[in-house]
Amino acid sequence: MLNLHLPRAVGAWLSRLTGQAESRPADPADTVMHWPPTLARVLGSAERHAHKSLAQALALEHPKGFLLAQVPLHKLVRVPRHHSYREWLSRTGLLTVDFALCDEHGYARAVVLMPIADGQVRQARRRERLLKVLAATELSLATWEREWQNEEPARLRATLFPKSRGPGYYADTPHAAPH
């Protein structure tokens, strides 16, 4: 059966005959029209200084490593799935670490968190949940201190990676990944 919308079809036909452009109202669900996007600064001033210093220290420990910023927690750790993974994500899915220092295979080896401002109760609660999960991992964890930006990369390396490499450690082989 043919389903015609006569008023709409006639209106479109008349618009074409008179040469008027069809002006349709914006879709109310169109987020680009209602909230036009603009560029945002990804890293603030303190974070940019931290990134520069951390990159130098990481290059000494893992020359082919990666320094990632604002990484979601669920990308860093895996949890057993005998419980609901969806429930775990609902509790921790919005938690992020400020910097993840990864080896050449993409495994996180250290995490650096920027300090939170006093009076930020909500951020403090999130930080507590994040620290609780990270404490159960073998990741080296540090909170960024402003003095580190003037520190030598070798000293910062020792702070970020306190575990010394044992004999027979080969950074460029896949067996170096944690089990």
GROMACS elastic network, one bead per residue, 0.5 to 0.9 nm:
[ bonds ]
;  ai    aj funct       b0    kb
    4     7     6  0.89662   500
    4     8     6  0.88546   500
    4     9     6  0.78136   500
    5     8     6  0.56450   500
    5     9     6  0.60624   500
    5    10     6  0.85452   500
    6     9     6  0.50172   500
    6    10     6  0.58174   500
    6    11     6  0.82838   500
    7    10     6  0.52435   500
    7    11     6  0.60018   500
    7    12     6  0.85654   500
    8    11     6  0.51236   500
    8    12     6  0.61528   500
    8    13     6  0.85801   500
    9    12     6  0.51775   500
    9    13     6  0.61434   500
    9    14     6  0.86485   500
   10    13     6  0.50029   500
   10    14     6  0.61141   500
   10    15     6  0.85438   500
   11    14     6  0.51597   500
   11    15     6  0.61453   500
   11    16     6  0.86886   500
   12    15     6  0.50627   500
   12    16     6  0.62842   500
   12    17     6  0.87031   500
   12    22     6  0.72330   500
   13    16     6  0.52194   500
   13    17     6  0.62813   500
   13    18     6  0.87760   500
   14    17     6  0.50288   500
   14    18     6  0.61690   500
   14    19     6  0.84232   500
   14    20     6  0.85578   500
   15    18     6  0.53021   500
   15    19     6  0.59452   500
   15    20     6  0.50968   500
   15    21     6  0.66898   500
   15    22     6  0.66263   500
   16    19     6  0.50420   500
   16    20     6  0.63093   500
   16    21     6  0.74015   500
   16    22     6  0.81486   500
   17    20     6  0.78534   500
   18    21     6  0.89695   500
   20    23     6  0.85582   500
   24    27     6  0.85806   500
   25    28     6  0.84803   500
   26    29     6  0.84793   500
   26    30     6  0.72370   500
   26    33     6  0.74851   500
   27    30     6  0.52930   500
   27    31     6  0.88670   500
   27    33     6  0.83638   500
   28    31     6  0.80126   500
   28    33     6  0.86300   500
   28    34     6  0.81139   500
   29    32     6  0.89699   500
   29    33     6  0.88012   500
   29    34     6  0.84183   500
   30    33     6  0.56428   500
   30    34     6  0.66109   500
   30    35     6  0.85523   500
   31    34     6  0.51095   500
   31    35     6  0.54603   500
   31    36     6  0.74101   500
   32    35     6  0.52162   500
   32    37     6  0.68536   500
   33    36     6  0.58313   500
   41    44     6  0.67840   500
   43    46     6  0.79229   500
   43    47     6  0.54468   500
   43    48     6  0.58377   500
   43    51     6  0.88829   500
   43    69     6  0.83948   500
   44    47     6  0.51839   500
   44    48     6  0.61260   500
   44    49     6  0.87652   500
   45    48     6  0.51934   500
   45    49     6  0.64352   500
   45    50     6  0.86856   500
   46    49     6  0.52264   500
   46    50     6  0.61834   500
   46    51     6  0.85930   500
   46   114     6  0.86035   500
   46   146     6  0.80522   500
   47    51     6  0.59613   500
   47    52     6  0.86147   500
   47    69     6  0.89830   500
   47    98     6  0.83868   500
   47   114     6  0.76138   500
   48    51     6  0.50025   500
   48    52     6  0.63010   500
   48    53     6  0.87907   500
   49    52     6  0.52995   500
   49    53     6  0.64485   500
   49    54     6  0.86289   500
   49   146     6  0.87978   500
   49   149     6  0.64606   500
   50    53     6  0.52678   500
   50    54     6  0.59469   500
   50    55     6  0.84259   500
   50    99     6  0.89837   500
   50   114     6  0.86549   500
   50   144     6  0.73937   500
   50   145     6  0.87736   500
   50   146     6  0.80001   500
   50   148     6  0.79353   500
   50   149     6  0.63647   500
   51    54     6  0.51333   500
   51    55     6  0.59626   500
   51    56     6  0.86816   500
   51    67     6  0.78652   500
   51    68     6  0.89305   500
   51    69     6  0.80892   500
   51    99     6  0.78580   500
   52    55     6  0.52766   500
   52    56     6  0.65579   500
   52    57     6  0.89810   500
   52   149     6  0.80151   500
   53    56     6  0.53213   500
   53    57     6  0.64686   500
   53    58     6  0.87027   500
   53   148     6  0.73943   500
   53   149     6  0.55680   500
   53   150     6  0.81439   500
   53   151     6  0.82285   500
   53   152     6  0.86836   500
   53   153     6  0.69815   500
   53   156     6  0.81975   500
   54    57     6  0.51209   500
   54    58     6  0.59791   500
   54    59     6  0.85180   500
   54    67     6  0.76864   500
   54    99     6  0.86527   500
   54   101     6  0.80559   500
   54   112     6  0.88369   500
   54   148     6  0.89693   500
   54   149     6  0.84648   500
   54   153     6  0.79313   500
   54   156     6  0.78389   500
   54   157     6  0.82942   500
   54   160     6  0.88081   500
   55    58     6  0.50876   500
   55    59     6  0.61398   500
   55    60     6  0.89177   500
   55    66     6  0.82263   500
   55    67     6  0.63448   500
   55   101     6  0.83703   500
   55   153     6  0.88717   500
   56    59     6  0.52274   500
   56    60     6  0.68439   500
   56   153     6  0.57834   500
   56   154     6  0.86412   500
   56   156     6  0.88956   500
   56   157     6  0.85460   500
   57    60     6  0.54029   500
   57    61     6  0.67662   500
   57    62     6  0.87211   500
   57   152     6  0.83571   500
   57   154     6  0.63445   500
   57   155     6  0.81789   500
   57   156     6  0.59853   500
   57   158     6  0.86157   500
   57   160     6  0.81455   500
   58    61     6  0.51876   500
   58    62     6  0.56635   500
   58    63     6  0.69016   500
   58    64     6  0.88297   500
   58    65     6  0.68841   500
   58    66     6  0.78896   500
   58    67     6  0.75098   500
   58   101     6  0.67419   500
   58   102     6  0.82441   500
   58   103     6  0.85930   500
   58   153     6  0.84035   500
   58   157     6  0.68073   500
   58   160     6  0.86610   500
   59    62     6  0.53025   500
   59    64     6  0.70458   500
   59    65     6  0.68891   500
   59    66     6  0.87503   500
   59   153     6  0.88955   500
   60    63     6  0.58647   500
   60   153     6  0.76667   500
   60   154     6  0.71556   500
   60   157     6  0.70833   500
   61    65     6  0.82757   500
   61   103     6  0.84725   500
   61   154     6  0.89580   500
   61   157     6  0.68182   500
   61   161     6  0.78527   500
   62    66     6  0.82721   500
   62   101     6  0.89683   500
   62   102     6  0.78914   500
   62   103     6  0.56310   500
   62   104     6  0.67408   500
   62   171     6  0.72498   500
   63    66     6  0.87507   500
   63   103     6  0.82644   500
   63   104     6  0.77651   500
   64   103     6  0.69366   500
   64   105     6  0.87278   500
   64   172     6  0.85884   500
   65   101     6  0.73442   500
   65   102     6  0.54476   500
   65   105     6  0.75822   500
   65   106     6  0.74198   500
   66   100     6  0.81157   500
   66   101     6  0.61032   500
   66   102     6  0.50229   500
   66   103     6  0.63487   500
   66   104     6  0.67608   500
   66   105     6  0.89359   500
   66   106     6  0.71290   500
   66   108     6  0.88294   500
   67    99     6  0.68623   500
   67   100     6  0.59303   500
   67   102     6  0.62033   500
   67   103     6  0.88640   500
   68    71     6  0.66395   500
   68    98     6  0.82166   500
   68    99     6  0.55833   500
   68   100     6  0.51597   500
   68   101     6  0.65193   500
   68   102     6  0.76579   500
   69    97     6  0.75045   500
   69    98     6  0.54447   500
   69   100     6  0.64313   500
   69   101     6  0.89178   500
   70    96     6  0.58185   500
   70    97     6  0.54725   500
   70    99     6  0.59882   500
   70   100     6  0.79463   500
   71    74     6  0.85002   500
   71    75     6  0.69540   500
   71    76     6  0.76191   500
   71    95     6  0.85600   500
   71    96     6  0.52517   500
   71    97     6  0.53765   500
   71    98     6  0.66076   500
   71    99     6  0.68888   500
   71   100     6  0.68966   500
   72    75     6  0.55822   500
   72    76     6  0.71501   500
   72    92     6  0.89730   500
   72    93     6  0.71781   500
   72    94     6  0.69033   500
   72    95     6  0.59373   500
   72    97     6  0.64685   500
   73    76     6  0.52750   500
   73    77     6  0.65587   500
   73    92     6  0.71787   500
   73    93     6  0.69313   500
   73    94     6  0.77607   500
   73    95     6  0.56531   500
   73    96     6  0.51370   500
   73    97     6  0.65657   500
   73   130     6  0.78689   500
   73   133     6  0.88285   500
   73   134     6  0.88255   500
   74    77     6  0.56499   500
   74    78     6  0.69395   500
   74    79     6  0.88624   500
   74    89     6  0.73668   500
   74    92     6  0.74978   500
   74    93     6  0.64292   500
   74    94     6  0.88140   500
   74    95     6  0.81690   500
   74    96     6  0.84316   500
   75    78     6  0.78020   500
   76   100     6  0.83006   500
   76   107     6  0.77822   500
   76   108     6  0.65316   500
   77   108     6  0.87738   500
   77   133     6  0.88676   500
   77   134     6  0.85194   500
   77   137     6  0.79351   500
   78    81     6  0.88824   500
   79    82     6  0.89928   500
   79    85     6  0.79046   500
   79    88     6  0.85656   500
   80    83     6  0.71442   500
   80    85     6  0.81154   500
   81    84     6  0.63566   500
   81    85     6  0.57833   500
   82    85     6  0.81076   500
   83    86     6  0.88258   500
   83    87     6  0.81164   500
   83    88     6  0.82604   500
   84    87     6  0.52568   500
   84    88     6  0.65727   500
   84    89     6  0.88126   500
   85    88     6  0.50292   500
   85    89     6  0.61663   500
   85    90     6  0.85838   500
   86    89     6  0.50668   500
   86    90     6  0.61547   500
   86    91     6  0.87614   500
   87    90     6  0.50172   500
   87    91     6  0.64200   500
   87    92     6  0.87357   500
   88    91     6  0.52364   500
   88    92     6  0.61386   500
   88    93     6  0.75344   500
   89    92     6  0.50826   500
   89    94     6  0.80819   500
   90    93     6  0.55288   500
   90    94     6  0.79600   500
   91    94     6  0.78608   500
   91    95     6  0.86698   500
   91   129     6  0.88706   500
   92    95     6  0.54545   500
   92    96     6  0.87781   500
   92   126     6  0.88166   500
   92   129     6  0.77024   500
   92   130     6  0.76776   500
   92   133     6  0.88195   500
   93    96     6  0.82480   500
   94   126     6  0.88990   500
   95   126     6  0.68851   500
   95   127     6  0.80853   500
   95   129     6  0.82143   500
   95   130     6  0.64515   500
   96    99     6  0.88657   500
   96   130     6  0.77670   500
   97   100     6  0.68682   500
   97   111     6  0.69438   500
   97   112     6  0.71009   500
   97   113     6  0.60672   500
   97   114     6  0.85757   500
   97   130     6  0.80633   500
   98   111     6  0.76664   500
   98   112     6  0.61983   500
   98   113     6  0.50580   500
   98   114     6  0.62787   500
   99   110     6  0.83737   500
   99   111     6  0.57382   500
   99   112     6  0.50849   500
   99   113     6  0.64581   500
   99   114     6  0.83770   500
  100   108     6  0.60289   500
  100   109     6  0.75092   500
  100   110     6  0.60081   500
  100   112     6  0.64981   500
  100   113     6  0.88921   500
  101   106     6  0.89742   500
  101   107     6  0.83787   500
  101   108     6  0.56491   500
  101   109     6  0.57785   500
  101   110     6  0.51272   500
  101   111     6  0.61390   500
  101   112     6  0.79650   500
  102   105     6  0.75656   500
  102   106     6  0.53964   500
  102   107     6  0.51758   500
  102   109     6  0.53199   500
  102   110     6  0.70380   500
  102   111     6  0.88591   500
  103   106     6  0.54685   500
  103   107     6  0.56010   500
  103   108     6  0.64822   500
  103   109     6  0.65327   500
  103   171     6  0.79536   500
  103   177     6  0.87085   500
  104   107     6  0.75571   500
  104   171     6  0.77035   500
  104   172     6  0.71258   500
  105   108     6  0.89414   500
  105   172     6  0.81811   500
  105   173     6  0.85495   500
  105   174     6  0.69925   500
  105   176     6  0.87546   500
  105   177     6  0.75166   500
  107   177     6  0.68334   500
  107   178     6  0.79792   500
  108   111     6  0.74438   500
  108   139     6  0.72368   500
  109   138     6  0.82358   500
  109   139     6  0.55809   500
  109   140     6  0.65076   500
  109   161     6  0.78364   500
  110   138     6  0.88760   500
  110   139     6  0.52373   500
  110   141     6  0.58400   500
  110   142     6  0.79037   500
  110   160     6  0.65622   500
  110   161     6  0.68856   500
  111   134     6  0.88549   500
  111   139     6  0.67967   500
  111   140     6  0.61438   500
  111   142     6  0.63847   500
  111   143     6  0.84249   500
  111   160     6  0.81625   500
  112   140     6  0.84414   500
  112   141     6  0.59793   500
  112   143     6  0.54703   500
  112   144     6  0.61725   500
  112   160     6  0.81425   500
  113   116     6  0.87746   500
  113   141     6  0.78409   500
  113   142     6  0.63545   500
  113   144     6  0.58797   500
  114   142     6  0.88273   500
  114   143     6  0.57861   500
  114   144     6  0.51386   500
  114   145     6  0.79650   500
  115   143     6  0.63076   500
  115   144     6  0.64467   500
  115   145     6  0.78352   500
  116   119     6  0.88231   500
  116   120     6  0.71418   500
  116   123     6  0.71729   500
  116   124     6  0.72794   500
  116   127     6  0.86042   500
  117   120     6  0.59683   500
  117   123     6  0.86743   500
  117   124     6  0.88590   500
  118   121     6  0.80754   500
  118   124     6  0.87885   500
  119   122     6  0.88101   500
  119   123     6  0.89863   500
  119   124     6  0.85006   500
  120   123     6  0.53952   500
  120   124     6  0.60862   500
  120   125     6  0.87967   500
  121   124     6  0.50021   500
  121   125     6  0.63026   500
  121   126     6  0.87253   500
  122   125     6  0.52426   500
  122   126     6  0.63809   500
  122   127     6  0.86367   500
  123   126     6  0.50293   500
  123   127     6  0.60173   500
  123   128     6  0.86116   500
  124   128     6  0.62218   500
  124   129     6  0.88109   500
  125   128     6  0.51044   500
  125   129     6  0.64822   500
  125   130     6  0.86822   500
  126   129     6  0.52191   500
  126   130     6  0.61719   500
  126   131     6  0.86174   500
  127   131     6  0.60073   500
  127   132     6  0.84943   500
  128   131     6  0.51267   500
  128   132     6  0.61466   500
  128   133     6  0.88077   500
  129   132     6  0.51192   500
  129   133     6  0.64835   500
  129   134     6  0.87232   500
  130   133     6  0.53551   500
  130   134     6  0.61702   500
  130   135     6  0.85287   500
  131   134     6  0.50008   500
  131   135     6  0.58264   500
  131   136     6  0.87219   500
  131   141     6  0.88331   500
  132   135     6  0.52411   500
  132   136     6  0.68698   500
  133   136     6  0.55264   500
  133   137     6  0.71845   500
  134   137     6  0.52863   500
  134   138     6  0.79043   500
  134   139     6  0.70195   500
  134   140     6  0.88996   500
  134   141     6  0.77763   500
  135   138     6  0.74973   500
  135   139     6  0.78811   500
  135   141     6  0.83259   500
  136   139     6  0.86454   500
  137   140     6  0.86177   500
  138   141     6  0.89715   500
  138   178     6  0.88789   500
  140   160     6  0.66282   500
  140   161     6  0.64337   500
  140   162     6  0.74623   500
  140   163     6  0.84701   500
  141   160     6  0.73901   500
  141   161     6  0.89283   500
  142   145     6  0.88318   500
  142   159     6  0.81622   500
  142   160     6  0.67538   500
  144   147     6  0.86911   500
  144   148     6  0.74451   500
  145   148     6  0.56763   500
  145   149     6  0.80202   500
  146   149     6  0.60537   500
  146   150     6  0.82345   500
  147   150     6  0.58588   500
  147   151     6  0.67954   500
  148   152     6  0.80765   500
  148   153     6  0.88573   500
  148   156     6  0.68466   500
  149   152     6  0.83185   500
  149   156     6  0.89799   500
  150   153     6  0.89226   500
  151   154     6  0.83788   500
  151   155     6  0.67960   500
  151   156     6  0.65511   500
  152   155     6  0.54965   500
  152   156     6  0.63828   500
  152   157     6  0.86510   500
  153   156     6  0.50248   500
  153   157     6  0.59505   500
  153   158     6  0.87082   500
  154   158     6  0.64667   500
  154   159     6  0.88572   500
  155   158     6  0.51822   500
  155   159     6  0.64759   500
  155   160     6  0.88316   500
  156   159     6  0.50091   500
  156   160     6  0.61664   500
  156   161     6  0.84684   500
  157   160     6  0.51758   500
  157   161     6  0.58425   500
  157   162     6  0.80249   500
  158   161     6  0.53216   500
  158   162     6  0.54507   500
  158   163     6  0.83585   500
  158   164     6  0.85990   500
  159   162     6  0.57518   500
  161   164     6  0.73858   500
  163   166     6  0.88328   500
  165   168     6  0.84288   500
  165   169     6  0.62813   500
  166   169     6  0.58587   500
  167   170     6  0.88635   500
  169   173     6  0.88704   500
  169   176     6  0.71202   500
  170   173     6  0.58217   500
  170   174     6  0.87397   500
  170   175     6  0.82884   500
  170   176     6  0.66804   500
  171   174     6  0.80476   500
  171   175     6  0.88091   500
  171   176     6  0.63215   500
  172   175     6  0.88262   500
  172   176     6  0.77693   500
  173   176     6  0.60019   500
  173   177     6  0.84157   500
  174   177     6  0.59707   500
  175   178     6  0.79792   500
